[in-house]
Amino acid sequence: MFSNYLIGLREGLEASLVVCILIAYLVKTGRREALKPIWTGIAIAVALALGFGCALEFGSQELTFQAQEALGGSLSIVAVCLVTWMVFWMRRTARHLKSELHGRLDAALAMGTGALVATAFLAVGREGLETALFVWASVHAASDGTPRPLIGVALGIATAVLLGWLFYRGALRINLAKFFTWTGGMLVVVAAGVLAYGVHDLQEAGWVPGLTDVPFDVSGAIPPDSWYGTLLKGVFNFQPDPTAVQITVWLLYLVPVLTLFLLPSRLPRRTGETAPSAAK
């Protein structure tokens, strides 16, 4: 549940910050007439993300077992690639996200209503589609027959919306660069588990060999149905009897990606690293 909460919080906060910055800039510059197109673009982006998530969930139920495993494994790998790109991009962009969005919004204002709708749609839609895909892959990997993974995602998104509102009202200040570095590092660990589970799906689909090659099985020491087994499964997608291919893929992803992500950034520090009140 925690890993899904983290996904909802991290992805939701990015979208909340984008919305907060766009709206605050229009209010600050006295262009309230442009708020309606912005909200329209945001609404379309949210609807698209929800529709994409529903299509993934209900569309996959009509497939055979092998096809479901192949689809789940393939989309898990795609989701991990997108999230990996996203955490590195946000780590590099967090310090100057506001100025970048302001520049795009100024250009859209000069072009008219359609451009405003498109700007809001693209800014929020990318986050929404990434969130829908990674949430689906993570919930699929951590599914234990309960609604807890989805509850975790919902709580994370709700927290992100609250934080975004507090930013807008000027009630909260946070160092975005540090926040996205810490949550990004944790998300890389979650992504490693999703990737390993995706490979296991491909093994069950017959796309990847080695399904019966299990180097160890600690089910006796860590029962999957125990509270700590459930906790490890929910946070790290832990599996007590992984295949050799899963272990190899997990290590080959986690070690280099986490090392590169945690290396000190060489980008110069810019003003505005700490998120000020968006309304000021």
C-alpha positions as CSV (number, residue, x, y, z in Angstrom):
1,M,0.0,0.0,0.0
2,F,2.9,2.4,0.8
3,S,4.4,2.0,-2.6
4,N,1.1,2.8,-4.3
5,Y,0.7,5.8,-1.9
6,L,4.1,7.0,-2.9
7,I,3.2,6.7,-6.6
8,G,0.0,8.7,-6.1
9,L,1.8,11.3,-4.0
10,R,4.7,11.8,-6.3
11,E,2.8,11.8,-9.6
12,G,-0.1,13.7,-8.2
13,L,2.1,16.4,-6.7
14,E,3.8,17.0,-10.0
15,A,0.4,17.5,-11.7
16,S,-0.8,19.6,-8.7
17,L,2.2,21.9,-8.9
18,V,1.7,22.4,-12.7
19,V,-2.0,23.3,-12.2
20,C,-1.0,25.6,-9.2
21,I,1.6,27.4,-11.2
22,L,-0.6,27.9,-14.3
23,I,-3.5,29.2,-12.4
24,A,-1.5,31.4,-10.0
25,Y,0.3,33.0,-12.9
26,L,-3.0,33.9,-14.7
27,V,-4.5,35.3,-11.5
28,K,-1.3,37.3,-10.7
29,T,-1.2,38.9,-14.2
30,G,-4.9,39.7,-14.2
31,R,-5.8,37.3,-17.0
32,R,-8.7,35.5,-15.2
33,E,-10.6,35.1,-18.5
34,A,-8.0,32.5,-19.5
35,L,-8.8,30.3,-16.5
36,K,-11.8,28.6,-18.2
37,P,-9.6,27.2,-21.1
38,I,-7.0,26.1,-18.6
39,W,-9.6,24.2,-16.5
40,T,-11.0,22.7,-19.7
41,G,-7.6,21.3,-20.7
42,I,-7.1,20.0,-17.2
43,A,-10.5,18.2,-17.2
44,I,-9.8,16.6,-20.6
45,A,-6.4,15.4,-19.4
46,V,-7.9,13.9,-16.3
47,A,-10.7,12.2,-18.3
48,L,-8.1,10.8,-20.7
49,A,-6.0,9.4,-17.9
50,L,-9.0,7.7,-16.2
51,G,-10.2,6.3,-19.5
52,F,-6.7,4.9,-20.2
53,G,-6.6,3.3,-16.8
54,C,-10.1,1.7,-17.3
55,A,-9.1,0.5,-20.7
56,L,-6.0,-1.2,-19.3
57,E,-8.0,-2.9,-16.5
58,F,-11.1,-4.0,-18.2
59,G,-9.6,-4.6,-21.6
60,S,-7.0,-7.1,-20.2
61,Q,-9.8,-9.2,-18.5
62,E,-11.0,-10.3,-21.9
63,L,-7.7,-11.9,-22.8
64,T,-6.4,-15.5,-22.2
65,F,-4.1,-16.1,-19.3
66,Q,-1.0,-16.1,-21.5
67,A,-2.1,-12.9,-23.2
68,Q,-2.8,-11.3,-19.9
69,E,0.6,-12.1,-18.6
70,A,2.3,-11.0,-21.8
71,L,0.4,-7.7,-21.7
72,G,1.0,-7.1,-18.0
73,G,4.7,-7.9,-18.3
74,S,5.2,-5.7,-21.4
75,L,3.3,-2.7,-19.9
76,S,5.2,-3.1,-16.6
77,I,8.5,-2.7,-18.5
78,V,7.1,0.3,-20.4
79,A,5.9,1.8,-17.2
80,V,9.3,1.4,-15.5
81,C,11.0,3.1,-18.5
82,L,8.6,6.0,-18.3
83,V,9.0,6.4,-14.6
84,T,12.8,6.2,-14.8
85,W,12.8,9.0,-17.4
86,M,10.4,11.0,-15.3
87,V,12.3,10.9,-12.1
88,F,15.5,12.0,-13.8
89,W,13.7,14.7,-15.7
90,M,12.0,16.1,-12.6
91,R,15.3,16.0,-10.7
92,R,16.8,18.2,-13.4
93,T,13.8,20.4,-13.9
94,A,12.4,21.0,-10.4
95,R,14.5,24.1,-9.7
96,H,13.1,26.0,-12.8
97,L,9.7,24.4,-13.4
98,K,7.9,27.6,-12.7
99,S,9.8,29.7,-15.2
100,E,9.5,27.0,-17.9
101,L,5.7,26.8,-17.4
102,H,5.4,30.6,-17.4
103,G,7.2,30.8,-20.8
104,R,4.8,28.2,-22.3
105,L,1.8,30.0,-20.9
106,D,2.8,33.3,-22.3
107,A,3.2,31.8,-25.7
108,A,-0.2,30.1,-25.4
109,L,-1.9,33.4,-24.4
110,A,-0.5,35.0,-27.5
111,M,-2.0,32.3,-29.7
112,G,-5.5,32.1,-28.2
113,T,-8.0,29.9,-26.4
114,G,-7.1,26.7,-28.3
115,A,-3.5,27.0,-27.4
116,L,-4.4,27.5,-23.7
117,V,-6.5,24.3,-23.7
118,A,-3.6,22.5,-25.4
119,T,-1.0,23.8,-23.0
120,A,-3.0,22.7,-19.9
121,F,-3.9,19.4,-21.5
122,L,-0.3,18.6,-22.4
123,A,1.1,19.7,-19.1
124,V,-1.3,17.6,-17.0
125,G,-2.0,14.9,-19.5
126,R,1.5,13.5,-19.6
127,E,1.5,13.2,-15.9
128,G,-1.9,11.6,-16.0
129,L,-1.0,8.9,-18.5
130,E,2.3,8.1,-16.8
131,T,0.4,7.8,-13.5
132,A,-2.3,5.6,-15.0
133,L,0.2,3.2,-16.6
134,F,2.5,2.9,-13.6
135,V,-0.4,2.6,-11.1
136,W,-1.9,-0.2,-13.2
137,A,1.4,-2.0,-13.4
138,S,2.1,-1.5,-9.7
139,V,-1.3,-2.6,-8.5
140,H,-1.1,-5.5,-10.9
141,A,2.2,-6.5,-9.3
142,A,1.1,-6.0,-5.7
143,S,-2.4,-7.3,-6.1
144,D,-3.4,-9.3,-3.0
145,G,-7.2,-9.5,-3.7
146,T,-7.9,-6.5,-1.6
147,P,-8.6,-2.8,-2.5
148,R,-5.6,-1.7,-0.5
149,P,-3.3,-0.8,-3.5
150,L,-6.0,1.4,-5.0
151,I,-6.7,3.0,-1.6
152,G,-3.0,3.8,-1.3
153,V,-3.1,5.5,-4.7
154,A,-6.2,7.4,-3.8
155,L,-4.7,8.6,-0.5
156,G,-1.5,9.6,-2.3
157,I,-3.4,11.7,-4.9
158,A,-5.5,13.3,-2.2
159,T,-2.4,14.3,-0.2
160,A,-0.9,15.7,-3.4
161,V,-4.0,17.8,-4.1
162,L,-4.0,19.1,-0.5
163,L,-0.3,20.0,-0.8
164,G,-0.9,21.8,-4.1
165,W,-3.7,23.8,-2.5
166,L,-1.4,24.7,0.4
167,F,1.3,25.8,-2.1
168,Y,-1.2,28.0,-3.8
169,R,-2.5,29.6,-0.6
170,G,1.0,30.3,0.6
171,A,0.7,28.1,3.6
172,L,3.5,25.7,2.8
173,R,7.0,26.0,1.5
174,I,9.1,23.0,0.5
175,N,12.5,22.4,-1.2
176,L,11.2,20.8,-4.4
177,A,14.7,19.6,-5.5
178,K,15.2,17.7,-2.3
179,F,11.6,16.4,-2.2
180,F,11.8,15.0,-5.7
181,T,15.2,13.6,-5.1
182,W,14.1,11.6,-2.0
183,T,10.8,10.4,-3.5
184,G,12.5,9.7,-6.8
185,G,15.0,7.4,-5.1
186,M,12.2,5.5,-3.4
187,L,10.3,5.3,-6.6
188,V,13.3,3.8,-8.3
189,V,13.3,1.0,-5.7
190,V,9.5,0.5,-6.3
191,A,10.2,0.4,-10.1
192,A,12.8,-2.3,-9.7
193,G,10.2,-4.5,-8.0
194,V,7.6,-3.7,-10.8
195,L,10.2,-4.6,-13.4
196,A,11.1,-7.9,-11.8
197,Y,7.4,-8.8,-11.5
198,G,6.9,-7.8,-15.2
199,V,9.7,-10.2,-16.2
200,H,8.0,-12.9,-14.2
201,D,4.8,-12.2,-16.1
202,L,6.7,-12.6,-19.4
203,Q,8.1,-15.9,-18.1
204,E,4.6,-17.2,-17.3
205,A,3.5,-16.1,-20.8
206,G,6.4,-18.1,-22.3
207,W,8.2,-15.1,-23.7
208,V,11.2,-15.3,-21.3
209,P,12.8,-18.6,-20.3
210,G,13.8,-19.7,-16.8
211,L,10.4,-19.9,-15.0
212,T,11.4,-23.0,-13.1
213,D,15.0,-21.8,-12.2
214,V,14.4,-20.7,-8.6
215,P,17.7,-20.2,-6.7
216,F,16.0,-20.0,-3.3
217,D,12.6,-20.0,-1.6
218,V,12.2,-18.2,1.7
219,S,8.4,-18.8,2.0
220,G,8.9,-20.6,5.2
221,A,10.8,-17.8,6.9
222,I,8.7,-15.0,5.2
223,P,5.2,-16.4,4.5
224,P,3.5,-14.3,1.8
225,D,0.3,-14.1,3.8
226,S,2.0,-12.8,7.0
227,W,1.9,-9.2,8.0
228,Y,5.6,-8.6,7.2
229,G,5.3,-10.6,4.0
230,T,2.4,-8.5,2.9
231,L,4.3,-5.3,3.9
232,L,7.4,-6.3,1.9
233,K,5.2,-7.3,-1.0
234,G,3.3,-3.9,-0.9
235,V,6.4,-1.7,-0.5
236,F,9.1,-3.5,-2.6
237,N,7.0,-6.1,-4.6
238,F,9.0,-8.7,-2.7
239,Q,8.6,-12.3,-3.9
240,P,9.9,-15.1,-1.6
241,D,10.7,-17.4,-4.5
242,P,12.0,-15.3,-7.4
243,T,13.5,-16.8,-10.5
244,A,17.2,-16.3,-11.4
245,V,16.2,-14.0,-14.2
246,Q,14.1,-11.8,-11.9
247,I,17.0,-11.4,-9.5
248,T,19.4,-10.6,-12.3
249,V,17.0,-8.0,-13.8
250,W,16.3,-6.4,-10.4
251,L,20.0,-6.0,-9.7
252,L,20.9,-4.8,-13.2
253,Y,18.2,-2.1,-12.9
254,L,18.4,-1.0,-9.3
255,V,22.1,-0.7,-8.7
256,P,23.2,1.5,-11.7
257,V,19.9,3.5,-11.9
258,L,19.9,4.3,-8.2
259,T,23.6,5.1,-8.2
260,L,23.2,7.5,-11.2
261,F,20.2,9.1,-9.7
262,L,21.8,9.8,-6.3
263,L,25.0,11.3,-7.8
264,P,25.3,15.0,-7.1
265,S,23.8,17.1,-9.8
266,R,26.2,19.2,-11.8
267,L,23.6,21.7,-12.8
268,P,24.1,25.2,-11.3
269,R,21.8,26.2,-8.5
270,R,19.1,28.6,-9.4
271,T,17.0,30.9,-7.4
272,G,13.5,29.7,-6.6
273,E,14.7,26.2,-5.6
274,T,12.4,26.4,-2.6
275,A,8.8,26.5,-3.7
276,P,7.3,29.9,-2.6
277,S,3.7,30.7,-2.4
278,A,2.3,30.4,-5.9
279,A,-0.1,33.2,-5.3
280,K,2.6,35.8,-4.5
